[in-house]
């Protein structure tokens, strides 16, 4: 038995909050420690006047790279094969640091 459970960092567009939550749940029930985005700002939130400033976005992006550092591997949640700009940067970072990467949609 390992000293600790596997740690997986979930990456992907925050538009896929439901899919990320499902992956988080499945991994957690499988005994995995999950690190994932902590802030999801949906279109309806923006309509209600909630926004993330550029400074906050930069800080969140940097924090997520540190989450990748903590992880044993990365799971990219990419329904329909979609990978946006931020997720592409995260994938490149994970590859550069030697983290194994898997995708929910291999297309």
C-alpha positions in Angstrom: 0.0 0.0 0.0 1.4 3.4 -0.9 2.3 6.0 1.8 -0.4 8.3 0.5 -3.2 8.3 -2.1 -2.5 9.4 -5.7 -2.9 13.2 -6.2 -4.6 14.3 -9.5 -4.8 17.8 -10.7 -7.9 18.5 -12.9 -7.4 21.0 -15.7 -9.8 22.3 -18.3 -12.0 25.2 -19.3 -14.1 26.5 -16.4 -17.1 26.3 -18.8 -17.0 22.6 -18.0 -17.7 23.0 -14.3 -20.3 20.1 -14.3 -17.9 17.8 -16.0 -15.0 18.8 -13.7 -17.2 18.2 -10.6 -18.2 14.8 -12.0 -14.5 13.9 -12.5 -13.6 15.2 -9.1 -16.4 13.1 -7.5 -15.4 9.9 -9.4 -11.7 10.3 -8.5 -12.5 11.1 -4.9 -14.7 8.0 -4.6 -11.8 6.0 -6.1 -9.6 7.2 -3.2 -7.7 9.9 -5.1 -6.7 13.3 -3.7 -8.0 15.8 -6.2 -6.8 19.4 -6.7 -8.8 21.4 -9.2 -9.9 25.0 -10.1 -11.5 26.6 -7.1 -13.3 29.5 -8.9 -15.9 29.0 -11.7 -17.4 32.2 -13.1 -20.2 31.3 -15.4 -21.9 33.5 -18.0 -24.9 34.0 -15.7 -22.5 35.2 -12.9 -21.0 37.8 -15.2 -24.5 39.0 -16.0 -25.1 39.4 -12.3 -22.1 41.8 -12.1 -19.6 39.3 -10.8 -16.3 39.4 -12.6 -12.7 38.2 -12.1 -10.2 41.0 -12.5 -7.2 40.6 -14.7 -5.1 40.6 -11.5 -7.2 37.8 -10.0 -7.1 35.8 -13.2 -3.3 36.0 -13.3 -3.1 34.9 -9.6 -5.5 32.0 -10.2 -3.5 30.9 -13.2 -0.3 30.9 -11.2 -2.0 29.1 -8.3 -3.1 26.4 -10.7 0.4 25.7 -11.9 1.4 25.2 -8.2 -1.5 22.7 -8.0 0.0 20.8 -11.0 3.4 20.8 -9.1 1.6 19.0 -6.2 0.0 16.4 -8.4 1.2 13.0 -9.4 -0.6 13.4 -12.7 -3.0 15.7 -14.6 -6.4 14.9 -15.9 -7.6 17.3 -18.6 -11.4 17.6 -18.8 -12.1 18.3 -22.4 -15.6 17.4 -23.7 -15.7 17.3 -27.4 -11.9 17.7 -27.4 -12.0 21.4 -26.5 -8.8 22.8 -25.0 -8.6 26.5 -24.6 -5.7 28.9 -24.2 -5.2 28.6 -20.4 -5.6 24.8 -20.5 -3.0 24.6 -23.3 -0.6 26.5 -21.1 -1.3 24.2 -18.2 -0.7 21.1 -20.4 2.6 22.6 -21.7 3.6 23.3 -18.1 2.7 19.7 -17.0 4.6 18.2 -19.9 7.7 20.4 -19.1 7.6 19.2 -15.5 7.2 15.5 -16.5 3.7 15.0 -15.2 1.7 12.2 -16.9 -1.4 13.7 -18.6 -4.6 12.0 -19.6 -7.7 13.5 -21.3 -11.4 12.7 -20.7 -12.0 13.0 -24.5 -9.1 11.7 -26.5 -10.3 13.1 -29.8 
